[in-house]
């Protein structure tokens, strides 16, 4: 347990420092690491949406997956399993990204925004914790998804292969690839540094099991602080480095990638927290699990990638002016769907 605690803290340290360093080296402000934003960028680069300002292949995503893969294989933890409610997981992956898009950031970015002094991320933190709490109540009430089963090894290599393909695309720049030259897409750290940080964090996260919503869940469910201490370290590390670099700006207004619709921020991250508990992991954790051969996490990641495309096609993503009507509908629909899934699978468990 002590070793796991140390690994969790080390992963949190790497996540906090890595996020700030990536912003300092070129990634968008307060968005050094953002799973939802990065997936939106990748979807655009693959022309799954046509917002060129949000189109770029972020090597950090490939790094997280491949770092996890290398660590899992080297420690004998690569195990191919899946088949647990794949359609439900795909849709929950989509709704997780929809919730992130309304907030303008995933749970990791929420921590980085807090670490940069962005007070608009406080309602997000409260919403995320509230969603996790609701999910824990369903877990205690008997919620259980289908039990995954062993699968042929090739199934577990799909997402790592896709991660390698993305790096190949970034290197070769095929004609179909869309890379924005202005806006957030043009803001990126040097490729090899971004990939290296992604690989390191991915490897550490595989060993420690660090998950933003998982740490909060364990705190509510069993008063276990192991993962939560890693989250706290990420916040402390990000805050400290931002202070040293002069990039800490405390306030509610004029913060990068933020808006003032705090009620919708709360509801959006409540959706992210609840759906993350139902599929056992936040967006960051899904990438790490996919690297270990978890086919269900790979399916969830594909749902998140589709979400990264449709938040633009369906006008779900918020702007600095606030959430769009489509975003509000997506959050409400996602909450209804998530609660329905939690209730129906709970009832199924009771009948059996």
Long-range contacts (C-beta under 8 A, 24 or more apart in sequence): 1-226, 4-208, 4-209, 4-226, 5-226, 5-229, 7-204, 7-207, 7-208, 8-208, 8-209, 8-210, 8-215, 8-226, 8-227, 8-229, 8-230, 8-233, 9-229, 9-230, 9-233, 10-204, 10-208, 11-201, 11-204, 11-205, 11-207, 11-208, 11-210, 11-230, 12-210, 12-229, 12-230, 12-231, 12-232, 12-233, 12-234, 12-237, 13-233, 13-234, 13-237, 14-197, 14-200, 14-201, 14-204, 15-108, 15-111, 15-201, 15-205, 15-210, 15-230, 15-234, 15-237, 16-111, 16-112, 16-115, 16-233, 16-234, 16-235, 16-236, 16-237, 16-238, 16-239, 16-241, 17-237, 17-238, 17-241, 18-197, 18-200, 18-201, 19-108, 19-109, 19-111, 19-112, 19-115, 19-234, 19-238, 20-112, 20-115, 20-116, 20-237, 20-238, 20-241, 20-242, 20-245, 20-247, 21-189, 21-197, 21-241, 22-60, 22-189, 22-193, 22-194, 22-197, 23-112, 23-247, 24-245, 24-247, 25-189, 25-190, 25-193, 25-194, 26-187, 26-188, 26-189, 26-190, 27-187, 27-188, 27-189, 27-194, 28-184, 28-187, 28-256, 28-257, 29-116, 29-247, 29-256, 29-257, 30-109, 30-112, 30-113, 30-116, 30-118, 30-255, 30-256, 30-257, 31-105, 31-109, 31-112, 31-184, 31-256, 31-257, 32-112, 32-189, 33-60, 33-108, 33-109, 33-112, 33-201, 34-105, 34-106, 34-108, 34-109, 34-112, 35-61, 35-100, 35-106, 35-108, 35-109, 35-282, 35-283, 35-284, 35-287, 35-304, 36-96, 36-97, 36-100, 36-101, 36-105, 36-106, 36-109, 36-283, 36-304, 36-307, 36-308, 37-104, 37-105, 37-106, 37-109, 37-184, 37-257, 39-97, 39-283, 39-304, 39-305, 39-307, 39-308, 40-97, 40-101, 40-308, 40-309, 40-311, 40-312, 40-317, 41-184, 41-185, 41-308, 42-166, 42-305, 42-308, 43-305, 43-306, 43-308, 43-309, 43-312, 44-178, 44-180, 44-185, 44-309, 44-312, 45-169, 45-177, 45-178, 45-179, 46-177, 46-178, 47-176, 47-177, 47-178, 48-305, 48-306, 48-308, 48-309, 49-308, 49-309, 49-310, 49-312, 49-313, 50-178, 50-312, 51-312, 52-178, 52-180, 52-182, 52-183, 52-185, 53-180, 53-182, 53-183, 53-184, 53-185, 54-180, 54-183, 54-184, 54-185, 54-312, 55-178, 55-179, 55-180, 55-185, 56-179, 56-180, 56-184, 56-185, 56-186, 56-188, 57-166, 57-167, 57-169, 57-170, 57-177, 57-179, 58-188, 58-194, 59-166, 59-167, 59-170, 59-191, 59-194, 59-195, 59-198, 60-194, 60-195, 60-197, 60-198, 61-163, 61-166, 61-198, 61-287, 62-163, 62-164, 62-166, 62-167, 62-195, 62-198, 63-194, 63-195, 63-196, 63-197, 63-198, 63-199, 63-200, 63-201, 63-202, 64-198, 64-201, 64-202, 64-205, 64-284, 64-287, 64-288, 64-291, 65-159, 65-160, 65-163, 65-202, 65-287, 65-288, 65-290, 65-291, 66-160, 66-163, 66-164, 66-198, 66-199, 66-202, 66-291, 67-198, 67-199, 67-200, 67-201, 67-202, 67-203, 67-204, 67-205, 67-206, 67-291, 68-202, 68-203, 68-205, 68-206, 68-287, 68-288, 68-289, 68-290, 68-291, 68-292, 69-160, 69-291, 69-292, 70-199, 70-203, 71-202, 71-203, 71-204, 71-206, 71-207, 72-206, 72-291, 72-292, 72-293, 75-207, 77-206, 77-292, 78-156, 78-292, 78-293, 79-150, 79-156, 79-292, 79-293, 80-150, 80-151, 80-152, 80-153, 80-155, 80-156, 80-293, 80-295, 81-148, 81-149, 81-150, 81-151, 81-293, 81-294, 81-295, 81-296, 82-148, 82-149, 82-151, 82-155, 82-294, 82-295, 82-296, 82-298, 82-299, 83-146, 83-148, 83-149, 83-151, 83-295, 83-296, 84-145, 84-146, 84-147, 84-148, 84-296, 85-145, 85-146, 85-296, 85-345, 86-296, 86-299, 88-145, 88-341, 89-279, 89-296, 89-299, 89-300, 89-303, 90-299, 90-300, 90-302, 90-303, 90-306, 91-303, 91-337, 92-275, 92-278, 92-279, 92-300, 92-303, 92-337, 92-338, 92-341, 93-279, 93-286, 93-299, 93-300, 93-301, 93-302, 93-303, 93-304, 93-306, 93-307, 94-303, 94-304, 94-306, 94-307, 94-310, 95-271, 95-275, 95-307, 95-330, 95-333, 95-334, 95-337, 95-338, 96-271, 96-272, 96-275, 96-276, 96-282, 96-283, 96-303, 96-304, 96-307, 97-283, 97-303, 97-304, 97-307, 97-308, 97-311, 98-271, 98-307, 98-310, 98-311, 98-316, 98-327, 98-330, 98-331, 98-334, 99-268, 99-269, 99-270, 99-271, 99-272, 99-275, 99-330, 99-331, 99-334, 100-268, 100-272, 100-283, 101-307, 101-311, 101-316, 101-317, 101-318, 101-327, 101-330, 102-264, 102-265, 102-267, 102-268, 102-316, 102-317, 102-318, 102-323, 102-327, 102-328, 102-330, 102-331, 103-265, 103-268, 103-269, 103-272, 103-318, 104-257, 104-258, 104-259, 104-317, 104-318, 105-257, 106-272, 106-282, 106-283, 106-284, 107-212, 107-213, 107-269, 107-272, 107-276, 107-282, 107-283, 107-284, 108-212, 108-234, 108-282, 108-283, 108-284, 109-257, 110-212, 110-269, 111-212, 111-231, 111-234, 111-235, 111-238, 112-238, 113-255, 113-257, 113-258, 114-235, 114-238, 114-239, 115-234, 115-235, 115-237, 115-238, 115-239, 115-241, 115-242, 115-248, 116-238, 116-239, 116-242, 116-247, 116-248, 116-249, 116-255, 117-242, 117-248, 117-249, 117-250, 117-251, 117-255, 118-249, 118-251, 118-255, 118-256, 118-258, 119-250, 119-251, 119-252, 119-255, 120-252, 120-255, 120-258, 120-259, 120-260, 120-262, 120-265, 121-258, 123-262, 123-263, 123-265, 123-266, 123-269, 124-265, 124-266, 124-268, 124-269, 125-269, 126-266, 127-265, 127-266, 127-267, 127-268, 127-269, 127-270, 127-272, 127-273, 128-212, 128-213, 128-216, 128-269, 128-270, 128-272, 128-273, 129-216, 129-273, 130-266, 130-270, 130-273, 131-213, 131-269, 131-270, 131-271, 131-272, 131-273, 131-274, 131-275, 131-276, 131-277, 132-213, 132-216, 132-217, 132-220, 132-273, 132-274, 132-276, 132-277, 133-220, 133-273, 134-270, 134-273, 134-274, 134-277, 135-217, 135-273, 135-274, 135-276, 135-277, 135-278, 135-342, 136-217, 136-220, 136-221, 136-277, 138-277, 138-278, 138-342, 138-343, 138-346, 139-217, 139-221, 139-277, 140-221, 141-346, 142-346, 142-349, 142-350, 143-278, 143-342, 143-345, 143-346, 143-349, 144-345, 144-346, 144-349, 145-278, 145-279, 145-345, 148-294, 148-295, 148-296, 151-295, 153-293, 155-293, 155-295, 155-298, 156-292, 156-293, 156-294, 156-295, 156-298, 157-293, 158-295, 158-298, 159-290, 159-291, 159-297, 159-298, 159-301, 160-290, 160-291, 167-195, 202-287, 202-288, 202-291, 205-284, 205-285, 205-288, 206-288, 206-291, 206-292, 210-285, 211-276, 211-281, 211-282, 211-284, 211-285, 211-288, 212-276, 212-282, 212-284, 212-285, 213-272, 213-273, 213-276, 213-277, 213-281, 213-282, 213-285, 214-276, 214-280, 214-281, 214-282, 214-285, 216-273, 217-277, 257-320, 258-320, 259-318, 259-319, 259-320, 259-321, 259-322, 259-323, 260-322, 261-318, 261-322, 261-323, 264-318, 264-322, 264-323, 264-327, 264-328, 264-331, 267-331, 267-332, 267-335, 268-323, 268-327, 268-331, 270-335, 271-331, 271-334, 271-335, 271-338, 274-335, 274-338, 274-339, 274-342, 275-334, 275-338, 278-338, 278-341, 278-342
